[in-house]
């Protein structure tokens, strides 16, 4: 096996592993008992998608995909913060009627 | 020679991403799941992006990769902290009921 063939094989294996990790995180997203579980799974899926962008940027030689990864990192952080805020606020809203 | 280094980074990164996702699926509660996704997940995608930078060996791409990794490392603790606080309060609230 030449070096180039080895690199192509390892690219394919990496792509399979990363896509598998997306699928496994999606199972937790669908199953997750609480809202926080779902947000954690969504965060994991965003990080896996950044990895997918990296692998595809290597195998197609398209550097624009790294910009996609950068934007995904930005948007994923904002989504996590917003959903965590929402989860916290929702608890306070639920608690308030019992305090009165 | 450089192919072997790139392949090692890629395979290690894919392995860590997969381990992180399995941790998110298999760990028993929210806080331990967060522990898996925040640390192993960030490490996995960072390794894959470093492999990308080594493969291209181009200044433009290396700068982008460094920006993405810096951003991931900077934001992962903040997001995990906020989520952990929400989850801990949720648990306390549920126990109080």
N, CA and C atoms of all chains as a GROMACS GRO file, in nm:
protein
  591
    1UNK      N    1   0.084  -0.121   0.000
    1UNK     CA    2   0.000   0.000   0.000
    1UNK      C    3   0.088   0.126   0.000
    2UNK      N    4   0.062   0.215  -0.094
    2UNK     CA    5   0.141   0.339  -0.096
    2UNK      C    6   0.089   0.436   0.009
    3UNK      N    7   0.167   0.543   0.032
    3UNK     CA    8   0.130   0.641   0.134
    3UNK      C    9   0.001   0.714   0.098
    4UNK      N   10  -0.015   0.747  -0.031
    4UNK     CA   11  -0.135   0.820  -0.074
    4UNK      C   12  -0.260   0.735  -0.052
    5UNK      N   13  -0.247   0.605  -0.083
    5UNK     CA   14  -0.361   0.514  -0.060
    5UNK      C   15  -0.396   0.505   0.088
    6UNK      N   16  -0.291   0.501   0.170
    6UNK     CA   17  -0.312   0.495   0.315
    6UNK      C   18  -0.386   0.619   0.364
    7UNK      N   19  -0.346   0.736   0.310
    7UNK     CA   20  -0.410   0.861   0.352
    7UNK      C   21  -0.557   0.862   0.309
    8UNK      N   22  -0.585   0.816   0.186
    8UNK     CA   23  -0.724   0.812   0.139
    8UNK      C   24  -0.807   0.719   0.227
    9UNK      N   25  -0.749   0.603   0.261
    9UNK     CA   26  -0.822   0.508   0.346
    9UNK      C   27  -0.850   0.569   0.482
   10UNK      N   28  -0.748   0.637   0.539
   10UNK     CA   29  -0.771   0.692   0.673
   10UNK      C   30  -0.869   0.808   0.669
   11UNK      N   31  -0.873   0.883   0.558
   11UNK     CA   32  -0.976   0.987   0.543
   11UNK      C   33  -1.114   0.925   0.545
   12UNK      N   34  -1.131   0.815   0.470
   12UNK     CA   35  -1.262   0.750   0.466
   12UNK      C   36  -1.301   0.697   0.604
   13UNK      N   37  -1.205   0.634   0.673
   13UNK     CA   38  -1.236   0.578   0.805
   13UNK      C   39  -1.274   0.690   0.901
   14UNK      N   40  -1.200   0.802   0.894
   14UNK     CA   41  -1.231   0.916   0.982
   14UNK      C   42  -1.369   0.971   0.954
   15UNK      N   43  -1.402   0.982   0.824
   15UNK     CA   44  -1.535   1.034   0.789
   15UNK      C   45  -1.643   0.942   0.845
   16UNK      N   46  -1.622   0.810   0.834
   16UNK     CA   47  -1.721   0.715   0.886
   16UNK      C   48  -1.735   0.732   1.037
   17UNK      N   49  -1.622   0.744   1.108
   17UNK     CA   50  -1.628   0.757   1.255
   17UNK      C   51  -1.699   0.884   1.296
   18UNK      N   52  -1.670   0.995   1.225
   18UNK     CA   53  -1.730   1.122   1.265
   18UNK      C   54  -1.880   1.123   1.236
   19UNK      N   55  -1.918   1.067   1.122
   19UNK     CA   56  -2.061   1.063   1.089
   19UNK      C   57  -2.133   0.970   1.186
   20UNK      N   58  -2.067   0.862   1.226
   20UNK     CA   59  -2.125   0.772   1.327
   20UNK      C   60  -2.145   0.847   1.458
   21UNK      N   61  -2.049   0.934   1.494
   21UNK     CA   62  -2.064   1.009   1.618
   21UNK      C   63  -2.180   1.107   1.608
   22UNK      N   64  -2.203   1.163   1.488
   22UNK     CA   65  -2.321   1.249   1.467
   22UNK      C   66  -2.449   1.169   1.492
   23UNK      N   67  -2.454   1.046   1.436
   23UNK     CA   68  -2.574   0.964   1.449
   23UNK      C   69  -2.598   0.925   1.594
   24UNK      N   70  -2.490   0.888   1.666
   24UNK     CA   71  -2.503   0.847   1.805
   24UNK      C   72  -2.551   0.964   1.891
   25UNK      N   73  -2.497   1.086   1.863
   25UNK     CA   74  -2.543   1.203   1.938
   25UNK      C   75  -2.688   1.233   1.906
   26UNK      N   76  -2.729   1.204   1.782
   26UNK     CA   77  -2.869   1.229   1.746
   26UNK      C   78  -2.964   1.137   1.824
   27UNK      N   79  -2.918   1.014   1.853
   27UNK     CA   80  -3.002   0.923   1.933
   27UNK      C   81  -3.029   0.987   2.068
   28UNK      N   82  -2.923   1.046   2.129
   28UNK     CA   83  -2.942   1.112   2.259
   28UNK      C   84  -3.033   1.234   2.244
   29UNK      N   85  -3.021   1.305   2.132
   29UNK     CA   86  -3.107   1.421   2.109
   29UNK      C   87  -3.254   1.379   2.104
   30UNK      N   88  -3.282   1.266   2.038
   30UNK     CA   89  -3.420   1.222   2.026
   30UNK      C   90  -3.470   1.162   2.156
   31UNK      N   91  -3.381   1.099   2.233
   31UNK     CA   92  -3.426   1.023   2.349
   31UNK      C   93  -3.425   1.108   2.476
   32UNK      N   94  -3.322   1.198   2.487
   32UNK     CA   95  -3.293   1.275   2.608
   32UNK      C   96  -3.410   1.306   2.697
   33UNK      N   97  -3.406   1.265   2.823
   33UNK     CA   98  -3.524   1.289   2.907
   33UNK      C   99  -3.548   1.437   2.937
   34UNK      N  100  -3.442   1.515   2.960
   34UNK     CA  101  -3.465   1.656   2.996
   34UNK      C  102  -3.417   1.747   2.884
   35UNK      N  103  -3.452   1.875   2.896
   35UNK     CA  104  -3.410   1.973   2.796
   35UNK      C  105  -3.258   1.986   2.795
   36UNK      N  106  -3.194   1.980   2.914
   36UNK     CA  107  -3.048   1.996   2.921
   36UNK      C  108  -2.977   1.884   2.845
   37UNK      N  109  -3.031   1.759   2.854
   37UNK     CA  110  -2.973   1.648   2.778
   37UNK      C  111  -2.975   1.677   2.629
   38UNK      N  112  -3.086   1.733   2.583
   38UNK     CA  113  -3.100   1.760   2.438
   38UNK      C  114  -3.003   1.869   2.397
   39UNK      N  115  -2.986   1.970   2.483
   39UNK     CA  116  -2.893   2.078   2.446
   39UNK      C  117  -2.750   2.025   2.440
   40UNK      N  118  -2.715   1.935   2.536
   40UNK     CA  119  -2.580   1.876   2.533
   40UNK      C  120  -2.560   1.798   2.404
   41UNK      N  121  -2.662   1.720   2.363
   41UNK     CA  122  -2.650   1.641   2.240
   41UNK      C  123  -2.636   1.732   2.118
   42UNK      N  124  -2.710   1.844   2.119
   42UNK     CA  125  -2.703   1.938   2.006
   42UNK      C  126  -2.564   2.000   1.996
   43UNK      N  127  -2.506   2.032   2.112
   43UNK     CA  128  -2.371   2.087   2.118
   43UNK      C  129  -2.271   1.987   2.061
   44UNK      N  130  -2.287   1.861   2.101
   44UNK     CA  131  -2.200   1.754   2.051
   44UNK      C  132  -2.213   1.741   1.900
   45UNK      N  133  -2.336   1.754   1.849
   45UNK     CA  134  -2.355   1.742   1.704
   45UNK      C  135  -2.288   1.858   1.630
   46UNK      N  136  -2.292   1.977   1.689
   46UNK     CA  137  -2.225   2.091   1.624
   46UNK      C  138  -2.074   2.067   1.615
   47UNK      N  139  -2.016   2.016   1.726
   47UNK     CA  140  -1.871   1.992   1.725
   47UNK      C  141  -1.837   1.882   1.624
   48UNK      N  142  -1.922   1.779   1.614
   48UNK     CA  143  -1.898   1.674   1.513
   48UNK      C  144  -1.908   1.730   1.372
   49UNK      N  145  -2.001   1.823   1.351
   49UNK     CA  146  -2.016   1.882   1.217
   49UNK      C  147  -1.892   1.962   1.179
   50UNK      N  148  -1.831   2.029   1.279
   50UNK     CA  149  -1.706   2.101   1.251
   50UNK      C  150  -1.599   2.002   1.205
   51UNK      N  151  -1.595   1.885   1.272
   51UNK     CA  152  -1.498   1.782   1.232
   51UNK      C  153  -1.528   1.731   1.091
   52UNK      N  154  -1.658   1.713   1.058
   52UNK     CA  155  -1.694   1.670   0.922
   52UNK      C  156  -1.645   1.771   0.820
   53UNK      N  157  -1.664   1.900   0.850
   53UNK     CA  158  -1.616   2.005   0.759
   53UNK      C  159  -1.466   1.994   0.738
   54UNK      N  160  -1.391   1.966   0.847
   54UNK     CA  161  -1.246   1.952   0.834
   54UNK      C  162  -1.208   1.836   0.744
   55UNK      N  163  -1.273   1.720   0.763
   55UNK     CA  164  -1.239   1.602   0.683
   55UNK      C  165  -1.271   1.626   0.536
   56UNK      N  166  -1.389   1.685   0.509
   56UNK     CA  167  -1.427   1.707   0.369
   56UNK      C  168  -1.340   1.814   0.306
   57UNK      N  169  -1.294   1.912   0.387
   57UNK     CA  170  -1.201   2.013   0.333
   57UNK      C  171  -1.072   1.947   0.287
   58UNK      N  172  -1.026   1.842   0.359
   58UNK     CA  173  -0.905   1.772   0.314
   58UNK      C  174  -0.933   1.693   0.188
   59UNK      N  175  -1.045   1.616   0.187
   59UNK     CA  176  -1.062   1.521   0.076
   59UNK      C  177  -1.105   1.589  -0.053
   60UNK      N  178  -1.171   1.707  -0.046
   60UNK     CA  179  -1.205   1.775  -0.171
   60UNK      C  180  -1.107   1.888  -0.203
   61UNK      N  181  -1.022   1.928  -0.104
   61UNK     CA  182  -0.929   2.038  -0.128
   61UNK      C  183  -1.000   2.171  -0.144
   62UNK      N  184  -1.111   2.186  -0.072
   62UNK     CA  185  -1.190   2.310  -0.083
   62UNK      C  186  -1.174   2.389   0.046
   63UNK      N  187  -1.087   2.492   0.048
   63UNK     CA  188  -1.061   2.561   0.175
   63UNK      C  189  -1.180   2.641   0.227
   64UNK      N  190  -1.281   2.668   0.143
   64UNK     CA  191  -1.396   2.745   0.188
   64UNK      C  192  -1.472   2.671   0.299
   65UNK      N  193  -1.457   2.538   0.303
   65UNK     CA  194  -1.528   2.461   0.406
   65UNK      C  195  -1.479   2.496   0.546
   66UNK      N  196  -1.355   2.548   0.557
   66UNK     CA  197  -1.307   2.589   0.690
   66UNK      C  198  -1.380   2.713   0.738
   67UNK      N  199  -1.421   2.800   0.645
   67UNK     CA  200  -1.504   2.914   0.683
   67UNK      C  201  -1.638   2.866   0.736
   68UNK      N  202  -1.693   2.762   0.670
   68UNK     CA  203  -1.818   2.703   0.718
   68UNK      C  204  -1.800   2.654   0.861
   69UNK      N  205  -1.685   2.589   0.888
   69UNK     CA  206  -1.660   2.536   1.022
   69UNK      C  207  -1.651   2.649   1.123
   70UNK      N  208  -1.587   2.760   1.085
   70UNK     CA  209  -1.574   2.875   1.177
   70UNK      C  210  -1.712   2.931   1.212
   71UNK      N  211  -1.797   2.947   1.108
   71UNK     CA  212  -1.931   3.002   1.132
   71UNK      C  213  -2.012   2.905   1.217
   72UNK      N  214  -1.995   2.774   1.192
   72UNK     CA  215  -2.067   2.674   1.273
   72UNK      C  216  -2.028   2.683   1.419
   73UNK      N  217  -1.898   2.705   1.445
   73UNK     CA  218  -1.853   2.717   1.583
   73UNK      C  219  -1.918   2.837   1.650
   74UNK      N  220  -1.924   2.950   1.576
   74UNK     CA  221  -1.987   3.070   1.629
   74UNK      C  222  -2.134   3.048   1.660
   75UNK      N  223  -2.207   2.995   1.559
   75UNK     CA  224  -2.352   2.980   1.575
   75UNK      C  225  -2.384   2.875   1.681
   76UNK      N  226  -2.300   2.769   1.687
   76UNK     CA  227  -2.324   2.666   1.788
   76UNK      C  228  -2.309   2.719   1.929
   77UNK      N  229  -2.210   2.806   1.948
   77UNK     CA  230  -2.192   2.866   2.082
   77UNK      C  231  -2.312   2.951   2.119
   78UNK      N  232  -2.358   3.034   2.022
   78UNK     CA  233  -2.473   3.120   2.050
   78UNK      C  234  -2.596   3.036   2.083
   79UNK      N  235  -2.616   2.927   2.008
   79UNK     CA  236  -2.733   2.842   2.031
   79UNK      C  237  -2.726   2.778   2.170
   80UNK      N  238  -2.606   2.731   2.208
   80UNK     CA  239  -2.593   2.669   2.341
   80UNK      C  240  -2.625   2.768   2.451
   81UNK      N  241  -2.568   2.891   2.439
   81UNK     CA  242  -2.592   2.992   2.543
   81UNK      C  243  -2.740   3.028   2.550
   82UNK      N  244  -2.803   3.046   2.432
   82UNK     CA  245  -2.944   3.086   2.431
   82UNK      C  246  -3.031   2.976   2.492
   83UNK      N  247  -3.002   2.849   2.456
   83UNK     CA  248  -3.086   2.740   2.508
   83UNK      C  249  -3.063   2.719   2.657
   84UNK      N  250  -2.938   2.741   2.705
   84UNK     CA  251  -2.913   2.727   2.849
   84UNK      C  252  -2.988   2.835   2.926
   85UNK      N  253  -2.987   2.958   2.870
   85UNK     CA  254  -3.064   3.067   2.931
   85UNK      C  255  -3.212   3.030   2.938
   86UNK      N  256  -3.261   2.975   2.826
   86UNK     CA  257  -3.402   2.938   2.820
   86UNK      C  258  -3.435   2.833   2.925
   87UNK      N  259  -3.348   2.732   2.938
   87UNK     CA  260  -3.373   2.625   3.036
   87UNK      C  261  -3.377   2.682   3.178
   88UNK      N  262  -3.286   2.778   3.205
   88UNK     CA  263  -3.282   2.836   3.338
   88UNK      C  264  -3.407   2.920   3.366
   89UNK      N  265  -3.440   3.004   3.269
   89UNK     CA  266  -3.557   3.090   3.284
   89UNK      C  267  -3.684   3.010   3.303
   90UNK      N  268  -3.694   2.900   3.227
   90UNK     CA  269  -3.816   2.820   3.233
   90UNK      C  270  -3.838   2.768   3.374
   91UNK      N  271  -3.726   2.726   3.441
   91UNK     CA  272  -3.738   2.677   3.578
   91UNK      C  273  -3.790   2.786   3.669
   92UNK      N  274  -3.737   2.909   3.649
   92UNK     CA  275  -3.783   3.018   3.736
   92UNK      C  276  -3.931   3.046   3.715
   93UNK      N  277  -3.973   3.040   3.588
   93UNK     CA  278  -4.115   3.065   3.559
   93UNK      C  279  -4.202   2.958   3.622
   94UNK      N  280  -4.152   2.834   3.621
   94UNK     CA  281  -4.230   2.726   3.680
   94UNK      C  282  -4.238   2.742   3.832
   95UNK      N  283  -4.129   2.797   3.887
   95UNK     CA  284  -4.122   2.803   4.034
   95UNK      C  285  -4.211   2.914   4.090
   96UNK      N  286  -4.224   3.023   4.015
   96UNK     CA  287  -4.287   3.142   4.070
   96UNK      C  288  -4.428   3.121   4.127
   97UNK      N  289  -4.518   3.054   4.057
   97UNK     CA  290  -4.653   3.041   4.113
   97UNK      C  291  -4.656   2.974   4.250
   98UNK      N  292  -4.562   2.878   4.275
   98UNK     CA  293  -4.564   2.809   4.404
   98UNK      C  294  -4.512   2.899   4.516
   99UNK      N  295  -4.432   3.004   4.480
   99UNK     CA  296  -4.379   3.093   4.583
   99UNK      C  297  -4.487   3.184   4.639
  100UNK      N  298  -4.584   3.218   4.557
  100UNK     CA  299  -4.687   3.313   4.603
  100UNK      C  300  -4.779   3.252   4.710
  101UNK      N  301   0.594   1.083   0.398
  101UNK     CA  302   0.611   1.091   0.544
  101UNK      C  303   0.501   1.174   0.607
  102UNK      N  304   0.470   1.290   0.541
  102UNK     CA  305   0.370   1.378   0.601
  102UNK      C  306   0.231   1.313   0.600
  103UNK      N  307   0.213   1.220   0.504
  103UNK     CA  308   0.084   1.150   0.497
  103UNK      C  309   0.056   1.072   0.625
  104UNK      N  310   0.163   1.012   0.681
  104UNK     CA  311   0.144   0.931   0.802
  104UNK      C  312   0.102   1.019   0.919
  105UNK      N  313   0.167   1.137   0.929
  105UNK     CA  314   0.133   1.229   1.039
  105UNK      C  315  -0.012   1.275   1.026
  106UNK      N  316  -0.051   1.316   0.901
  106UNK     CA  317  -0.188   1.363   0.879
  106UNK      C  318  -0.287   1.252   0.910
  107UNK      N  319  -0.257   1.129   0.864
  107UNK     CA  320  -0.348   1.017   0.888
  107UNK      C  321  -0.361   0.989   1.037
  108UNK      N  322  -0.249   1.001   1.111
  108UNK     CA  323  -0.255   0.976   1.255
  108UNK      C  324  -0.343   1.080   1.324
  109UNK      N  325  -0.327   1.209   1.285
  109UNK     CA  326  -0.411   1.314   1.345
  109UNK      C  327  -0.558   1.289   1.313
  110UNK      N  328  -0.586   1.254   1.187
  110UNK     CA  329  -0.725   1.235   1.146
  110UNK      C  330  -0.788   1.119   1.222
  111UNK      N  331  -0.716   1.005   1.227
  111UNK     CA  332  -0.774   0.886   1.291
  111UNK      C  333  -0.792   0.909   1.441
  112UNK      N  334  -0.695   0.975   1.504
  112UNK     CA  335  -0.706   1.004   1.647
  112UNK      C  336  -0.826   1.097   1.672
  113UNK      N  337  -0.840   1.199   1.586
  113UNK     CA  338  -0.952   1.292   1.603
  113UNK      C  339  -1.086   1.224   1.585
  114UNK      N  340  -1.097   1.139   1.482
  114UNK     CA  341  -1.222   1.065   1.460
  114UNK      C  342  -1.252   0.973   1.576
  115UNK      N  343  -1.148   0.909   1.631
  115UNK     CA  344  -1.165   0.820   1.745
  115UNK      C  345  -1.220   0.898   1.865
  116UNK      N  346  -1.161   1.016   1.893
  116UNK     CA  347  -1.207   1.094   2.009
  116UNK      C  348  -1.350   1.144   1.988
  117UNK      N  349  -1.384   1.184   1.863
  117UNK     CA  350  -1.521   1.231   1.838
  117UNK      C  351  -1.620   1.118   1.863
  118UNK      N  352  -1.583   0.997   1.817
  118UNK     CA  353  -1.673   0.883   1.836
  118UNK      C  354  -1.687   0.849   1.985
  119UNK      N  355  -1.575   0.852   2.058
  119UNK     CA  356  -1.579   0.824   2.203
  119UNK      C  357  -1.668   0.926   2.274
  120UNK      N  358  -1.656   1.054   2.233
  120UNK     CA  359  -1.737   1.158   2.296
  120UNK      C  360  -1.885   1.133   2.274
  121UNK      N  361  -1.920   1.094   2.149
  121UNK     CA  362  -2.062   1.070   2.120
  121UNK      C  363  -2.113   0.949   2.197
  122UNK      N  364  -2.030   0.844   2.208
  122UNK     CA  365  -2.073   0.726   2.284
  122UNK      C  366  -2.090   0.765   2.431
  123UNK      N  367  -2.000   0.853   2.481
  123UNK     CA  368  -2.015   0.902   2.618
  123UNK      C  369  -2.145   0.977   2.637
  124UNK      N  370  -2.181   1.062   2.539
  124UNK     CA  371  -2.306   1.136   2.550
  124UNK      C  372  -2.424   1.040   2.554
  125UNK      N  373  -2.412   0.931   2.479
  125UNK     CA  374  -2.524   0.835   2.478
  125UNK      C  375  -2.529   0.751   2.605
  126UNK      N  376  -2.413   0.708   2.656
  126UNK     CA  377  -2.410   0.605   2.760
  126UNK      C  378  -2.398   0.656   2.903
  127UNK      N  379  -2.349   0.780   2.923
  127UNK     CA  380  -2.329   0.828   3.060
  127UNK      C  381  -2.463   0.841   3.134
  128UNK      N  382  -2.460   0.830   3.269
  128UNK     CA  383  -2.588   0.820   3.341
  128UNK      C  384  -2.667   0.950   3.359
  129UNK      N  385  -2.601   1.066   3.376
  129UNK     CA  386  -2.683   1.187   3.393
  129UNK      C  387  -2.625   1.307   3.317
  130UNK      N  388  -2.695   1.421   3.326
  130UNK     CA  389  -2.661   1.535   3.240
  130UNK      C  390  -2.518   1.583   3.261
  131UNK      N  391  -2.476   1.594   3.386
  131UNK     CA  392  -2.344   1.653   3.411
  131UNK      C  393  -2.232   1.565   3.356
  132UNK      N  394  -2.244   1.432   3.371
  132UNK     CA  395  -2.140   1.344   3.316
  132UNK      C  396  -2.144   1.344   3.164
  133UNK      N  397  -2.263   1.355   3.107
  133UNK     CA  398  -2.272   1.362   2.960
  133UNK      C  399  -2.202   1.488   2.908
  134UNK      N  400  -2.221   1.598   2.982
  134UNK     CA  401  -2.157   1.722   2.942
  134UNK      C  402  -2.005   1.709   2.947
  135UNK      N  403  -1.957   1.638   3.049
  135UNK     CA  404  -1.814   1.612   3.064
  135UNK      C  405  -1.760   1.542   2.940
  136UNK      N  406  -1.834   1.442   2.887
  136UNK     CA  407  -1.788   1.372   2.767
  136UNK      C  408  -1.787   1.464   2.647
  137UNK      N  409  -1.896   1.537   2.624
  137UNK     CA  410  -1.907   1.613   2.499
  137UNK      C  411  -1.812   1.732   2.499
  138UNK      N  412  -1.794   1.798   2.615
  138UNK     CA  413  -1.713   1.921   2.614
  138UNK      C  414  -1.566   1.892   2.592
  139UNK      N  415  -1.512   1.793   2.663
  139UNK     CA  416  -1.368   1.772   2.654
  139UNK      C  417  -1.328   1.684   2.537
  140UNK      N  418  -1.384   1.562   2.531
  140UNK     CA  419  -1.342   1.472   2.423
  140UNK      C  420  -1.386   1.524   2.287
  141UNK      N  421  -1.506   1.584   2.279
  141UNK     CA  422  -1.554   1.634   2.151
  141UNK      C  423  -1.468   1.745   2.096
  142UNK      N  424  -1.433   1.841   2.184
  142UNK     CA  425  -1.348   1.952   2.140
  142UNK      C  426  -1.212   1.903   2.096
  143UNK      N  427  -1.154   1.808   2.174
  143UNK     CA  428  -1.023   1.754   2.138
  143UNK      C  429  -1.030   1.684   2.002
  144UNK      N  430  -1.135   1.605   1.980
  144UNK     CA  431  -1.148   1.532   1.854
  144UNK      C  432  -1.151   1.624   1.734
  145UNK      N  433  -1.239   1.727   1.737
  145UNK     CA  434  -1.245   1.812   1.617
  145UNK      C  435  -1.119   1.898   1.606
  146UNK      N  436  -1.057   1.935   1.720
  146UNK     CA  437  -0.931   2.011   1.709
  146UNK      C  438  -0.823   1.928   1.641
  147UNK      N  439  -0.813   1.799   1.677
  147UNK     CA  440  -0.711   1.714   1.614
  147UNK      C  441  -0.734   1.702   1.463
  148UNK      N  442  -0.862   1.687   1.423
  148UNK     CA  443  -0.891   1.676   1.280
  148UNK      C  444  -0.853   1.804   1.207
  149UNK      N  445  -0.882   1.921   1.269
  149UNK     CA  446  -0.848   2.047   1.204
  149UNK      C  447  -0.697   2.067   1.197
  150UNK      N  448  -0.624   2.022   1.302
  150UNK     CA  449  -0.477   2.032   1.297
  150UNK      C  450  -0.424   1.946   1.182
  151UNK      N  451  -0.482   1.825   1.165
  151UNK     CA  452  -0.444   1.740   1.051
  151UNK      C  453  -0.465   1.812   0.919
  152UNK      N  454  -0.577   1.884   0.909
  152UNK     CA  455  -0.608   1.961   0.788
  152UNK      C  456  -0.500   2.066   0.763
  153UNK      N  457  -0.460   2.138   0.870
  153UNK     CA  458  -0.359   2.243   0.853
  153UNK      C  459  -0.226   2.184   0.811
  154UNK      N  460  -0.188   2.067   0.868
  154UNK     CA  461  -0.059   2.006   0.831
  154UNK      C  462  -0.063   1.959   0.687
  155UNK      N  463  -0.177   1.905   0.644
  155UNK     CA  464  -0.188   1.853   0.508
  155UNK      C  465  -0.172   1.964   0.405
  156UNK      N  466  -0.237   2.079   0.428
  156UNK     CA  467  -0.230   2.188   0.330
  156UNK      C  468  -0.099   2.265   0.340
  157UNK      N  469  -0.047   2.282   0.463
  157UNK     CA  470   0.076   2.360   0.486
  157UNK      C  471   0.070   2.496   0.416
  158UNK      N  472  -0.036   2.570   0.447
  158UNK     CA  473  -0.062   2.699   0.384
  158UNK      C  474  -0.096   2.799   0.494
  159UNK      N  475  -0.039   2.920   0.486
  159UNK     CA  476  -0.057   3.017   0.596
  159UNK      C  477  -0.204   3.053   0.614
  160UNK      N  478  -0.274   3.072   0.501
  160UNK     CA  479  -0.414   3.114   0.506
  160UNK      C  480  -0.499   3.012   0.581
  161UNK      N  481  -0.473   2.885   0.550
  161UNK     CA  482  -0.552   2.778   0.612
  161UNK      C  483  -0.512   2.759   0.757
  162UNK      N  484  -0.382   2.771   0.786
  162UNK     CA  485  -0.337   2.754   0.924
  162UNK      C  486  -0.399   2.860   1.015
  163UNK      N  487  -0.408   2.984   0.964
  163UNK     CA  488  -0.469   3.091   1.045
  163UNK      C  489  -0.614   3.058   1.075
  164UNK      N  490  -0.686   3.010   0.974
  164UNK     CA  491  -0.828   2.975   0.997
  164UNK      C  492  -0.840   2.864   1.100
  165UNK      N  493  -0.754   2.762   1.086
  165UNK     CA  494  -0.761   2.649   1.179
  165UNK      C  495  -0.732   2.695   1.321
  166UNK      N  496  -0.630   2.783   1.336
  166UNK     CA  497  -0.599   2.833   1.470
  166UNK      C  498  -0.718   2.912   1.526
  167UNK      N  499  -0.783   2.993   1.438
  167UNK     CA  500  -0.898   3.070   1.485
  167UNK      C  501  -1.010   2.978   1.532
  168UNK      N  502  -1.038   2.872   1.454
  168UNK     CA  503  -1.147   2.781   1.492
  168UNK      C  504  -1.114   2.713   1.624
  169UNK      N  505  -0.989   2.663   1.638
  169UNK     CA  506  -0.954   2.589   1.760
  169UNK      C  507  -0.957   2.682   1.881
  170UNK      N  508  -0.905   2.804   1.864
  170UNK     CA  509  -0.906   2.901   1.974
  170UNK      C  510  -1.050   2.930   2.016
  171UNK      N  511  -1.136   2.947   1.917
  171UNK     CA  512  -1.275   2.977   1.947
  171UNK      C  513  -1.342   2.861   2.018
  172UNK      N  514  -1.316   2.739   1.971
  172UNK     CA  515  -1.376   2.620   2.036
  172UNK      C  516  -1.329   2.610   2.181
  173UNK      N  517  -1.197   2.627   2.202
  173UNK     CA  518  -1.142   2.613   2.336
  173UNK      C  519  -1.191   2.724   2.428
  174UNK      N  520  -1.217   2.843   2.368
  174UNK     CA  521  -1.264   2.956   2.447
  174UNK      C  522  -1.410   2.940   2.486
  175UNK      N  523  -1.493   2.889   2.393
  175UNK     CA  524  -1.637   2.889   2.419
  175UNK      C  525  -1.687   2.762   2.486
  176UNK      N  526  -1.615   2.651   2.472
  176UNK     CA  527  -1.665   2.526   2.531
  176UNK      C  528  -1.685   2.537   2.683
  177UNK      N  529  -1.589   2.594   2.761
  177UNK     CA  530  -1.612   2.605   2.905
  177UNK      C  531  -1.728   2.698   2.940
  178UNK      N  532  -1.745   2.807   2.861
  178UNK     CA  533  -1.852   2.901   2.892
  178UNK      C  534  -1.988   2.834   2.872
  179UNK      N  535  -2.003   2.768   2.756
  179UNK     CA  536  -2.129   2.698   2.729
  179UNK      C  537  -2.156   2.589   2.830
  180UNK      N  538  -2.051   2.512   2.865
  180UNK     CA  539  -2.069   2.403   2.960
  180UNK      C  540  -2.106   2.457   3.097
  181UNK      N  541  -2.046   2.570   3.134
  181UNK     CA  542  -2.077   2.630   3.264
  181UNK      C  543  -2.224   2.671   3.271
  182UNK      N  544  -2.272   2.736   3.164
  182UNK     CA  545  -2.412   2.782   3.167
  182UNK      C  546  -2.508   2.665   3.167
  183UNK      N  547  -2.477   2.564   3.084
  183UNK     CA  548  -2.564   2.446   3.078
  183UNK      C  549  -2.562   2.372   3.211
  184UNK      N  550  -2.444   2.361   3.271
  184UNK     CA  551  -2.432   2.290   3.398
  184UNK      C  552  -2.511   2.359   3.507
  185UNK      N  553  -2.507   2.494   3.506
  185UNK     CA  554  -2.583   2.568   3.606
  185UNK      C  555  -2.733   2.544   3.588
  186UNK      N  556  -2.776   2.549   3.460
  186UNK     CA  557  -2.919   2.526   3.433
  186UNK      C  558  -2.959   2.386   3.477
  187UNK      N  559  -2.874   2.286   3.447
  187UNK     CA  560  -2.907   2.147   3.480
  187UNK      C  561  -2.910   2.127   3.631
  188UNK      N  562  -2.812   2.188   3.702
  188UNK     CA  563  -2.806   2.170   3.847
  188UNK      C  564  -2.929   2.233   3.913
  189UNK      N  565  -2.970   2.352   3.865
  189UNK     CA  566  -3.089   2.416   3.922
  189UNK      C  567  -3.213   2.334   3.892
  190UNK      N  568  -3.217   2.279   3.772
  190UNK     CA  569  -3.332   2.197   3.733
  190UNK      C  570  -3.345   2.077   3.827
  191UNK      N  571  -3.229   2.014   3.856
  191UNK     CA  572  -3.230   1.895   3.941
  191UNK      C  573  -3.276   1.931   4.083
  192UNK      N  574  -3.223   2.045   4.133
  192UNK     CA  575  -3.259   2.090   4.268
  192UNK      C  576  -3.409   2.118   4.275
  193UNK      N  577  -3.457   2.181   4.168
  193UNK     CA  578  -3.598   2.216   4.161
  193UNK      C  579  -3.686   2.092   4.160
  194UNK      N  580  -3.637   1.990   4.088
  194UNK     CA  581  -3.716   1.867   4.080
  194UNK      C  582  -3.718   1.794   4.214
  195UNK      N  583  -3.601   1.800   4.285
  195UNK     CA  584  -3.596   1.733   4.416
  195UNK      C  585  -3.686   1.803   4.515
  196UNK      N  586  -3.700   1.938   4.501
  196UNK     CA  587  -3.782   2.014   4.595
  196UNK      C  588  -3.930   1.979   4.581
  197UNK      N  589  -3.970   1.937   4.462
  197UNK     CA  590  -4.112   1.905   4.440
  197UNK      C  591  -4.157   1.782   4.518
   0.00000   0.00000   0.00000
